[in-house]
Amino acid sequence: MAIGIANVSINSQMAIAREASDGQNSVVFDASVIRHQTNIPKQFVWPDEEKPTPFAPELYVPLIDLGGFLSGDPVASMEASKLVGEACEKHGFFLVVNHGVDPNLIEDAHRFMELFFDMSLTEKQRAQRKPGEHCGYASSFTGRFSSKLPWKETLSFRYTPQLDELSHSNIVQDYLLQVMGENFRKFGKVYQDYCESMSTLSLGIMELLGLSLGVGRAHFKEFFQGNDSIMRLNYYPPCQKPELTLGTGPHCDPTSLTILHQDQVGGLQVFVENQWHSITPNSQAFVVNIGDTFMALSNGRYKSCLHRAVVNSETPRKSLAFFLCPEKDKLVAPPEELIDDAKGNPRVYGGKG
């Protein structure tokens, strides 16, 4: 593969690429250089009440073995759905192992992600995200009034599944070829395959969620069969003052379901019971969490929880995030089985009344 890795001379480049805009100085986040700076730009310094805490205890999240479920074992399926339901009612996070995703594909996805983010800023900006769009390369661009900026770079692209043998959908590969060129054909193929695996896994998890909510395994799977989802590669470079900034600020995912694979550098934190907790990386597992859209589909029974990413001073952190989203014309409303005024379960989201 002909992706070049940038050899950056720190002495020959500025800490931050500077641009003039309307007579005001703006800065572009150049990870290859800014990672070495002892004084980070003020736009990346977060307020004291939001800065990372020195200690974040481990969050208990169930480790759910999907092997029995994927093989059709009804007892294993019910046990897995029970564990999923308990986690989703509490904080919305759980881990899955024996998930059926090829470990070599996961390894390739991490390897090509590293190659991309090791390129020079100019090369990465060939895929620059356009204003108002979700796809493309993004890093923090700061103007005079910018604040609380995330210490990260991302590459995002849209994914929709091929629903029948007659249709043709290589949307990920086609997009990456379009913006980055022919040398990125293998790169595009890896993430096309990865997204297809994530879509399949997410539909399986939707079956478990349907079982756990008592609406049947087919309900949510069918709802998301023709999903219109987002894949994001996250790169968090080292920061010489990690106690001052955040890789990603506190947020709840607006999407339905997030499937995350972390490298072995910790950084994911979840806000539970008024305290930030860590989730230690597990190379064999995916971290799964409920988003706002599925919280609505569950009529508020399942939680979309606040989470963030912290950085460190020594090692880059990388993660692969697949955000499952329904097709844009889908009405997001909970199934009638989850609504019963007489039992104290009134409609909370969507629909009539």
KEKE-3310 file (N, C-alpha, C; in steps of 0.2 Angstrom, whole numbers, plus 5000, padded with zeros to 4 digits):
npx = (5004:5002:5003:5011:5022:5023:5038:5042:5050:5053:5060:5059:5046:5032:5023:5010:5000:4997:4985:4978:4963:4951:4959:4962:4971:4971:4971:4977:4976:4989:4994:5006:5016:5011:5010:5022:5023:5026:5018:5001:4990:4978:4965:4963:4962:4953:4939:4941:4931:4928:4940:4951:4949:4961:4960:4950:4939:4937:4924:4911:4906:4896:4904:4899:4897:4895:4895:4886:4874:4875:4877:4864:4859:4846:4845:4858:4856:4845:4851:4861:4853:4847:4858:4862:4851:4851:4862:4859:4849:4855:4867:4869:4881:4891:4901:4906:4911:4918:4911:4911:4917:4931:4947:4958:4954:4950:4963:4969:4961:4965:4979:4979:4973:4982:4992:4986:4984:4997:5002:5006:4999:4995:4993:4983:4973:4967:4956:4948:4934:4919:4910:4896:4895:4896:4906:4923:4940:4944:4951:4955:4950:4954:4947:4947:4938:4936:4935:4937:4941:4943:4956:4961:4961:4950:4943:4930:4916:4902:4891:4880:4871:4872:4857:4852:4856:4856:4858:4871:4884:4897:4900:4909:4922:4921:4920:4932:4941:4938:4941:4954:4961:4968:4978:4973:4965:4966:4965:4952:4945:4947:4940:4927:4924:4925:4915:4904:4905:4903:4890:4883:4885:4879:4866:4864:4865:4855:4844:4846:4843:4830:4825:4828:4819:4807:4800:4802:4815:4815:4810:4818:4829:4824:4820:4832:4838:4840:4851:4858:4873:4887:4905:4919:4936:4946:4959:4970:4982:4998:4999:5007:5002:4991:4982:4975:4967:4955:4952:4940:4926:4913:4899:4883:4880:4871:4866:4860:4866:4882:4897:4912:4930:4944:4962:4976:4978:4972:4958:4944:4930:4916:4902:4894:4883:4887:4901:4916:4921:4932:4934:4943:4953:4950:4957:4950:4937:4922:4917:4901:4888:4872:4864:4856:4845:4841:4838:4826:4818:4817:4808:4813:4818:4830:4847:4856:4871:4882:4898:4916:4933:4949:4967:4984:5002:5011:5008:5000:4982:4971:4955:4941:4926:4909:4894:4878:4864:4847:4838:4835:4822:4814:4802:4805:4800:4794:4790:4773:4771:4779:4773:4762:4750:4742:4751:4760:4769:4769:4769:4784:4792:4790:4777:4759:4750)
npy = (4994:5011:5022:5035:5037:5051:5060:5070:5085:5092:5104:5111:5115:5124:5124:5124:5124:5140:5151:5165:5174:5185:5194:5189:5178:5161:5144:5128:5111:5101:5086:5079:5088:5096:5088:5087:5099:5109:5119:5120:5126:5138:5136:5123:5120:5115:5120:5120:5112:5103:5096:5082:5069:5064:5051:5037:5026:5008:5004:4993:4982:4971:4956:4949:4934:4930:4919:4907:4913:4917:4904:4899:4894:4893:4894:4901:4912:4918:4921:4929:4940:4944:4949:4959:4967:4971:4978:4989:4995:5001:5008:5008:5002:4989:4974:4964:4947:4934:4937:4935:4943:4944:4943:4946:4956:4966:4969:4973:4985:4993:4994:5001:5013:5018:5021:5030:5041:5044:5051:5066:5082:5089:5079:5072:5081:5080:5073:5082:5086:5094:5109:5106:5093:5075:5067:5063:5070:5077:5089:5099:5115:5131:5147:5164:5164:5151:5137:5125:5114:5098:5086:5079:5069:5065:5053:5051:5041:5037:5023:5012:4997:4983:4977:4967:4955:4960:4974:4986:4991:4998:5009:5014:5011:5017:5030:5033:5031:5041:5053:5051:5044:5032:5024:5021:5010:4997:5001:5007:4995:4988:4995:4995:4981:4980:4989:4982:4970:4976:4981:4969:4963:4973:4971:4959:4962:4970:4960:4954:4965:4967:4954:4956:4967:4961:4962:4953:4945:4950:4963:4975:4972:4971:4985:4991:4986:4991:5001:5018:5022:5028:5027:5029:5034:5037:5047:5050:5060:5060:5071:5084:5090:5083:5083:5095:5095:5087:5072:5069:5078:5077:5068:5062:5049:5053:5044:5027:5015:5011:5004:5000:4998:4998:5002:4996:5006:5015:5026:5028:5034:5034:5042:5038:5037:5049:5050:5049:5034:5022:5011:4998:4993:4979:4968:4958:4961:4970:4986:4991:5003:5011:5023:5039:5038:5025:5024:5032:5023:5012:5017:5025:5016:5010:5016:5030:5035:5047:5050:5051:5055:5053:5059:5055:5058:5051:5040:5038:5036:5025:5022:5013:5017:5013:5019:5015:5019:5023:5022:5037:5041:5034:5033:5036:5028:5020:5003:4997:4987:4992:5001:5006:5013:5009:5001:5010:5014:5025:5033:5039:5044:5049:5046:5046:5055)
npz = (5000:4996:5006:5012:5027:5037:5039:5051:5054:5069:5072:5060:5058:5063:5079:5078:5064:5056:5051:5043:5046:5042:5047:5060:5070:5068:5072:5067:5072:5072:5074:5073:5078:5088:5099:5105:5112:5127:5132:5130:5118:5123:5119:5120:5133:5146:5157:5175:5182:5173:5169:5168:5180:5193:5197:5191:5195:5191:5180:5182:5169:5161:5154:5139:5132:5116:5109:5110:5108:5094:5088:5089:5101:5112:5126:5130:5122:5129:5142:5138:5133:5145:5153:5145:5146:5159:5160:5152:5158:5168:5165:5151:5145:5139:5136:5123:5118:5108:5096:5082:5073:5062:5069:5062:5053:5062:5066:5055:5052:5063:5060:5047:5051:5059:5050:5042:5051:5053:5042:5034:5039:5028:5018:5024:5024:5012:5012:5019:5030:5025:5029:5038:5035:5038:5035:5032:5035:5051:5061:5076:5072:5077:5081:5085:5096:5100:5111:5124:5115:5108:5110:5098:5082:5068:5056:5046:5039:5029:5030:5022:5021:5009:5003:4995:4982:4970:4971:4973:4983:4988:4997:5006:5002:4989:4992:4999:4989:4981:4988:4992:4982:4970:4977:4989:4988:4994:5008:5008:5005:5017:5027:5021:5022:5036:5041:5036:5044:5056:5054:5053:5066:5074:5071:5076:5089:5091:5090:5103:5111:5108:5113:5126:5130:5128:5116:5106:5095:5082:5080:5082:5074:5061:5060:5059:5048:5035:5038:5040:5043:5053:5052:5062:5064:5077:5083:5096:5100:5110:5124:5132:5143:5149:5160:5158:5147:5136:5126:5120:5124:5137:5133:5126:5115:5100:5092:5088:5093:5098:5093:5099:5096:5106:5106:5115:5124:5138:5140:5139:5148:5159:5165:5180:5193:5198:5196:5187:5178:5173:5158:5155:5142:5131:5121:5114:5115:5110:5115:5119:5118:5122:5113:5111:5102:5103:5116:5115:5107:5116:5125:5135:5144:5143:5145:5139:5141:5149:5143:5140:5133:5139:5138:5137:5142:5135:5125:5110:5107:5100:5092:5085:5080:5077:5072:5074:5064:5061:5045:5036:5034:5044:5057:5073:5086:5101:5102:5104:5114:5124:5130:5143:5151:5162:5169:5173:5163:5154:5137:5133:5123:5106:5093:5096:5108)
capx = (5000:5007:5002:5017:5022:5027:5044:5041:5056:5050:5063:5057:5039:5029:5019:5003:4999:4993:4981:4975:4956:4948:4964:4963:4975:4968:4976:4975:4979:4994:4996:5013:5020:5008:5011:5028:5023:5025:5012:4996:4986:4973:4959:4962:4962:4946:4937:4943:4926:4928:4946:4951:4951:4967:4958:4944:4938:4935:4916:4909:4902:4896:4907:4894:4899:4890:4896:4880:4868:4877:4876:4857:4857:4841:4847:4863:4853:4841:4856:4865:4849:4846:4864:4862:4845:4853:4867:4856:4844:4859:4871:4870:4887:4893:4907:4904:4917:4915:4907:4911:4921:4938:4952:4963:4951:4951:4970:4970:4958:4969:4985:4978:4971:4989:4996:4983:4985:5004:5003:5007:4993:4993:4990:4976:4968:4964:4949:4945:4927:4916:4906:4889:4895:4898:4911:4929:4945:4943:4955:4952:4952:4952:4947:4948:4933:4936:4936:4935:4942:4945:4963:4960:4959:4946:4941:4923:4913:4895:4890:4874:4872:4869:4851:4850:4861:4856:4861:4879:4885:4904:4900:4915:4928:4921:4921:4939:4945:4936:4944:4961:4965:4969:4983:4969:4960:4966:4963:4945:4942:4947:4935:4921:4923:4924:4908:4899:4905:4899:4882:4880:4886:4875:4859:4863:4864:4848:4840:4847:4840:4823:4823:4828:4814:4801:4797:4804:4821:4815:4808:4823:4833:4820:4820:4839:4840:4843:4853:4862:4877:4893:4911:4924:4942:4948:4966:4971:4990:5000:4998:5012:4998:4985:4978:4972:4962:4951:4952:4933:4922:4907:4893:4879:4879:4864:4864:4856:4871:4889:4902:4919:4936:4950:4968:4977:4979:4966:4955:4937:4927:4909:4899:4889:4883:4890:4908:4919:4924:4936:4933:4949:4953:4951:4958:4946:4930:4920:4913:4894:4884:4866:4863:4849:4840:4838:4834:4819:4815:4815:4803:4817:4820:4838:4850:4861:4875:4887:4905:4922:4940:4955:4973:4990:5008:5017:5006:4994:4977:4967:4949:4937:4919:4904:4888:4872:4858:4841:4837:4833:4814:4811:4799:4808:4795:4794:4784:4767:4772:4783:4768:4756:4748:4740:4757:4765:4774:4767:4773:4789:4795:4787:4770:4754:4748)
capy = (5000:5017:5027:5037:5040:5058:5061:5077:5088:5097:5110:5115:5116:5127:5119:5124:5128:5146:5154:5172:5174:5191:5198:5186:5172:5155:5138:5121:5106:5097:5081:5077:5093:5099:5083:5089:5106:5109:5123:5119:5132:5139:5134:5116:5120:5114:5123:5116:5108:5098:5093:5075:5068:5060:5043:5035:5019:5004:5003:4986:4981:4963:4953:4945:4929:4930:4912:4903:4916:4916:4897:4898:4891:4897:4896:4906:4918:4921:4923:4935:4946:4946:4953:4966:4972:4974:4984:4995:4999:5004:5014:5007:5000:4982:4971:4957:4943:4929:4941:4933:4947:4941:4946:4949:4962:4971:4971:4978:4991:4997:4996:5006:5019:5021:5023:5036:5047:5046:5055:5073:5086:5091:5073:5070:5086:5078:5071:5087:5087:5100:5112:5103:5086:5071:5062:5066:5071:5083:5090:5105:5122:5136:5154:5169:5163:5144:5135:5118:5110:5091:5084:5073:5069:5059:5051:5048:5040:5034:5016:5009:4990:4980:4974:4961:4953:4965:4980:4987:4996:4999:5016:5016:5010:5022:5037:5034:5031:5047:5058:5050:5042:5024:5021:5019:5005:4992:5005:5007:4988:4986:4998:4992:4975:4981:4991:4976:4966:4980:4981:4962:4962:4977:4968:4953:4965:4972:4955:4953:4970:4965:4949:4959:4971:4958:4963:4949:4947:4952:4969:4980:4970:4974:4992:4994:4982:4996:5007:5023:5023:5032:5024:5035:5032:5042:5047:5055:5060:5062:5078:5085:5093:5079:5085:5101:5094:5081:5070:5070:5081:5074:5068:5056:5048:5054:5038:5021:5010:5012:4998:5003:4994:5002:4999:4994:5012:5017:5033:5029:5035:5034:5045:5034:5038:5056:5049:5046:5028:5019:5005:4995:4990:4972:4967:4953:4963:4977:4990:4993:5007:5013:5030:5043:5036:5019:5026:5033:5017:5008:5022:5027:5010:5009:5023:5033:5038:5052:5047:5055:5052:5057:5058:5054:5061:5047:5036:5039:5031:5025:5018:5012:5018:5012:5022:5012:5024:5021:5026:5044:5042:5030:5036:5034:5028:5014:4998:4997:4983:4995:5007:5003:5018:5006:4998:5015:5015:5029:5034:5045:5046:5048:5044:5050:5055)
capz = (5000:4995:5010:5015:5033:5037:5043:5052:5058:5074:5071:5054:5058:5069:5083:5075:5057:5057:5045:5044:5044:5043:5051:5066:5070:5069:5072:5065:5076:5069:5079:5073:5081:5094:5104:5109:5115:5134:5133:5125:5116:5128:5116:5122:5141:5149:5164:5180:5184:5168:5168:5170:5188:5194:5198:5189:5197:5185:5179:5181:5164:5160:5148:5137:5127:5110:5105:5111:5104:5087:5086:5090:5108:5115:5133:5129:5120:5134:5147:5135:5133:5152:5155:5141:5148:5166:5159:5148:5162:5173:5162:5144:5142:5140:5132:5119:5115:5103:5092:5075:5069:5061:5072:5057:5050:5067:5066:5049:5053:5067:5056:5042:5054:5061:5044:5040:5055:5053:5037:5035:5039:5021:5015:5028:5023:5005:5014:5024:5030:5023:5033:5038:5033:5044:5032:5030:5040:5055:5067:5079:5069:5082:5079:5091:5101:5101:5118:5125:5109:5109:5108:5093:5075:5066:5049:5047:5033:5029:5028:5021:5018:5002:5005:4990:4978:4964:4973:4973:4988:4991:4998:5010:4997:4984:4995:5001:4983:4978:4991:4993:4976:4969:4981:4995:4987:5000:5013:5007:5006:5024:5030:5018:5026:5043:5042:5035:5050:5061:5053:5055:5073:5077:5070:5081:5096:5091:5092:5110:5114:5107:5118:5133:5131:5127:5110:5101:5092:5075:5080:5081:5069:5055:5060:5057:5043:5030:5042:5037:5049:5052:5055:5063:5066:5082:5085:5101:5101:5117:5126:5137:5149:5149:5165:5156:5141:5135:5120:5118:5130:5140:5128:5125:5108:5098:5087:5092:5096:5096:5094:5099:5098:5108:5106:5122:5128:5141:5140:5139:5154:5159:5171:5183:5200:5200:5196:5181:5179:5167:5155:5153:5135:5131:5113:5112:5116:5108:5120:5116:5122:5120:5111:5112:5098:5105:5122:5113:5105:5122:5129:5141:5149:5143:5147:5135:5147:5147:5143:5137:5132:5141:5135:5141:5139:5132:5120:5106:5108:5094:5093:5080:5082:5072:5075:5070:5064:5056:5039:5038:5034:5049:5062:5079:5091:5104:5100:5108:5119:5129:5133:5146:5156:5168:5173:5175:5158:5148:5131:5134:5117:5099:5092:5098:5115)
cpx = (5004:5005:5009:5017:5026:5033:5045:5047:5053:5053:5061:5050:5037:5025:5012:5003:4995:4991:4978:4968:4953:4953:4965:4967:4970:4973:4973:4979:4983:4997:5003:5018:5017:5009:5017:5028:5022:5019:5007:4992:4980:4966:4957:4962:4955:4945:4939:4938:4925:4934:4946:4952:4957:4966:4951:4943:4935:4927:4915:4904:4902:4900:4903:4897:4893:4890:4889:4874:4869:4876:4869:4855:4852:4842:4852:4860:4849:4846:4859:4860:4847:4852:4864:4857:4847:4858:4864:4852:4849:4863:4872:4876:4888:4898:4904:4911:4914:4910:4906:4914:4928:4943:4957:4960:4951:4958:4972:4967:4962:4976:4984:4976:4978:4992:4993:4985:4993:5006:5004:5000:4990:4990:4983:4971:4965:4957:4946:4937:4925:4911:4899:4889:4897:4904:4917:4934:4943:4948:4952:4955:4950:4953:4948:4944:4932:4938:4934:4936:4945:4952:4963:4960:4954:4945:4935:4920:4906:4895:4882:4875:4869:4863:4849:4856:4861:4858:4868:4880:4892:4905:4906:4921:4927:4922:4928:4943:4944:4940:4952:4965:4966:4973:4979:4964:4960:4963:4955:4942:4942:4941:4928:4919:4922:4917:4903:4899:4902:4892:4879:4880:4880:4867:4858:4862:4857:4843:4840:4843:4832:4820:4823:4822:4807:4797:4798:4811:4821:4814:4813:4828:4830:4820:4826:4842:4844:4846:4857:4867:4883:4899:4916:4930:4945:4956:4967:4979:4991:4999:5003:5008:4991:4980:4974:4967:4959:4951:4945:4929:4916:4901:4889:4879:4872:4862:4861:4861:4878:4893:4909:4924:4941:4956:4970:4979:4972:4964:4948:4934:4920:4907:4893:4889:4887:4898:4910:4922:4927:4933:4940:4949:4954:4951:4953:4939:4929:4916:4906:4891:4878:4867:4856:4844:4837:4835:4827:4815:4813:4810:4807:4819:4827:4841:4856:4865:4881:4894:4910:4928:4945:4961:4979:4996:5013:5014:5000:4989:4973:4960:4945:4930:4914:4897:4882:4866:4853:4841:4834:4825:4811:4808:4802:4803:4795:4788:4779:4768:4776:4779:4762:4754:4746:4745:4762:4770:4771:4771:4778:4792:4791:4780:4765:4753:4754)
cpy = (5006:5023:5029:5039:5046:5057:5068:5080:5093:5104:5114:5117:5120:5122:5119:5127:5134:5149:5161:5172:5180:5195:5195:5180:5166:5149:5132:5116:5101:5092:5079:5082:5095:5094:5084:5095:5105:5113:5122:5125:5132:5137:5127:5115:5120:5118:5118:5111:5102:5094:5086:5074:5063:5052:5042:5028:5015:5003:4995:4986:4974:4962:4948:4941:4928:4923:4908:4906:4916:4909:4895:4894:4895:4899:4901:4912:4922:4924:4929:4941:4948:4951:4959:4970:4975:4979:4990:4999:5003:5010:5013:5005:4992:4980:4965:4954:4938:4931:4939:4937:4945:4946:4949:4955:4967:4974:4975:4985:4996:4999:5001:5013:5022:5024:5030:5042:5049:5050:5062:5076:5087:5085:5071:5075:5085:5076:5075:5087:5093:5102:5108:5096:5082:5067:5067:5067:5077:5083:5097:5111:5127:5143:5158:5167:5156:5143:5128:5113:5103:5090:5078:5074:5064:5059:5048:5046:5036:5027:5015:5002:4988:4976:4968:4960:4957:4972:4980:4992:4995:5006:5018:5016:5016:5029:5038:5034:5038:5053:5057:5047:5034:5021:5019:5014:5000:4995:5005:5000:4986:4989:4997:4986:4976:4984:4986:4972:4970:4980:4974:4961:4967:4975:4963:4956:4967:4966:4953:4959:4969:4960:4952:4963:4968:4959:4959:4950:4950:4960:4975:4979:4972:4981:4995:4990:4986:5002:5012:5025:5027:5028:5030:5032:5038:5041:5052:5055:5062:5069:5079:5088:5089:5081:5092:5100:5088:5079:5071:5073:5076:5074:5062:5055:5049:5048:5033:5017:5012:5006:5000:4998:4998:4998:4998:5000:5015:5024:5034:5029:5036:5037:5041:5036:5044:5055:5047:5039:5026:5013:5003:4992:4982:4970:4962:4955:4969:4980:4992:4998:5010:5021:5033:5040:5029:5020:5028:5027:5012:5012:5024:5022:5010:5016:5024:5037:5042:5049:5052:5051:5056:5055:5057:5058:5057:5043:5038:5034:5031:5021:5018:5012:5017:5014:5019:5018:5021:5025:5032:5045:5037:5034:5033:5034:5021:5009:4999:4993:4986:5001:5004:5008:5015:5003:5004:5016:5019:5031:5040:5048:5045:5046:5049:5050:5057)
cpz = (5000:4999:5013:5023:5034:5041:5045:5056:5062:5073:5065:5053:5064:5073:5081:5069:5058:5051:5047:5041:5046:5048:5058:5065:5072:5069:5070:5069:5071:5074:5079:5077:5088:5100:5108:5112:5123:5136:5128:5124:5121:5125:5118:5129:5143:5155:5169:5182:5179:5166:5171:5177:5188:5194:5196:5190:5191:5186:5178:5175:5162:5153:5145:5131:5122:5107:5105:5107:5097:5084:5087:5096:5111:5122:5134:5127:5125:5140:5144:5135:5140:5154:5151:5144:5155:5165:5156:5153:5167:5170:5154:5141:5144:5135:5129:5117:5111:5099:5085:5071:5068:5064:5067:5054:5055:5067:5060:5049:5058:5064:5051:5045:5057:5055:5041:5044:5056:5047:5039:5035:5032:5017:5018:5025:5015:5007:5019:5024:5028:5028:5033:5036:5039:5041:5031:5036:5044:5060:5070:5075:5074:5079:5086:5097:5103:5108:5119:5119:5111:5106:5104:5086:5073:5059:5049:5040:5034:5027:5027:5018:5012:5004:5001:4986:4971:4965:4973:4978:4991:4993:5002:5005:4992:4986:4996:4994:4980:4981:4992:4987:4976:4974:4988:4994:4992:5006:5013:5008:5013:5028:5028:5022:5033:5045:5041:5041:5055:5061:5055:5062:5076:5076:5075:5088:5096:5092:5100:5113:5114:5112:5125:5135:5130:5121:5104:5097:5086:5075:5078:5075:5062:5055:5057:5051:5037:5034:5038:5042:5047:5055:5056:5066:5071:5083:5090:5102:5108:5118:5132:5144:5149:5154:5164:5151:5141:5128:5116:5124:5132:5135:5129:5117:5105:5094:5091:5096:5093:5098:5093:5100:5099:5107:5114:5127:5131:5140:5140:5146:5154:5165:5174:5190:5202:5200:5190:5183:5172:5165:5152:5146:5136:5123:5110:5112:5112:5114:5116:5120:5118:5118:5112:5108:5100:5112:5121:5111:5111:5127:5135:5146:5149:5142:5141:5140:5145:5148:5139:5136:5135:5138:5140:5138:5135:5125:5116:5107:5102:5095:5086:5082:5076:5076:5071:5070:5059:5050:5040:5038:5039:5054:5069:5085:5094:5102:5106:5114:5125:5133:5136:5152:5163:5173:5175:5170:5152:5143:5133:5128:5111:5099:5095:5106:5119)
residu = (MET:ALA:ILE:GLY:ILE:ALA:ASN:VAL:SER:ILE:ASN:SER:GLN:MET:ALA:ILE:ALA:ARG:GLU:ALA:SER:ASP:GLY:GLN:ASN:SER:VAL:VAL:PHE:ASP:ALA:SER:VAL:ILE:ARG:HIS:GLN:THR:ASN:ILE:PRO:LYS:GLN:PHE:VAL:TRP:PRO:ASP:GLU:GLU:LYS:PRO:THR:PRO:PHE:ALA:PRO:GLU:LEU:TYR:VAL:PRO:LEU:ILE:ASP:LEU:GLY:GLY:PHE:LEU:SER:GLY:ASP:PRO:VAL:ALA:SER:MET:GLU:ALA:SER:LYS:LEU:VAL:GLY:GLU:ALA:CYS:GLU:LYS:HIS:GLY:PHE:PHE:LEU:VAL:VAL:ASN:HIS:GLY:VAL:ASP:PRO:ASN:LEU:ILE:GLU:ASP:ALA:HIS:ARG:PHE:MET:GLU:LEU:PHE:PHE:ASP:MET:SER:LEU:THR:GLU:LYS:GLN:ARG:ALA:GLN:ARG:LYS:PRO:GLY:GLU:HIS:CYS:GLY:TYR:ALA:SER:SER:PHE:THR:GLY:ARG:PHE:SER:SER:LYS:LEU:PRO:TRP:LYS:GLU:THR:LEU:SER:PHE:ARG:TYR:THR:PRO:GLN:LEU:ASP:GLU:LEU:SER:HIS:SER:ASN:ILE:VAL:GLN:ASP:TYR:LEU:LEU:GLN:VAL:MET:GLY:GLU:ASN:PHE:ARG:LYS:PHE:GLY:LYS:VAL:TYR:GLN:ASP:TYR:CYS:GLU:SER:MET:SER:THR:LEU:SER:LEU:GLY:ILE:MET:GLU:LEU:LEU:GLY:LEU:SER:LEU:GLY:VAL:GLY:ARG:ALA:HIS:PHE:LYS:GLU:PHE:PHE:GLN:GLY:ASN:ASP:SER:ILE:MET:ARG:LEU:ASN:TYR:TYR:PRO:PRO:CYS:GLN:LYS:PRO:GLU:LEU:THR:LEU:GLY:THR:GLY:PRO:HIS:CYS:ASP:PRO:THR:SER:LEU:THR:ILE:LEU:HIS:GLN:ASP:GLN:VAL:GLY:GLY:LEU:GLN:VAL:PHE:VAL:GLU:ASN:GLN:TRP:HIS:SER:ILE:THR:PRO:ASN:SER:GLN:ALA:PHE:VAL:VAL:ASN:ILE:GLY:ASP:THR:PHE:MET:ALA:LEU:SER:ASN:GLY:ARG:TYR:LYS:SER:CYS:LEU:HIS:ARG:ALA:VAL:VAL:ASN:SER:GLU:THR:PRO:ARG:LYS:SER:LEU:ALA:PHE:PHE:LEU:CYS:PRO:GLU:LYS:ASP:LYS:LEU:VAL:ALA:PRO:PRO:GLU:GLU:LEU:ILE:ASP:ASP:ALA:LYS:GLY:ASN:PRO:ARG:VAL:TYR:GLY:GLY:LYS:GLY)
# end
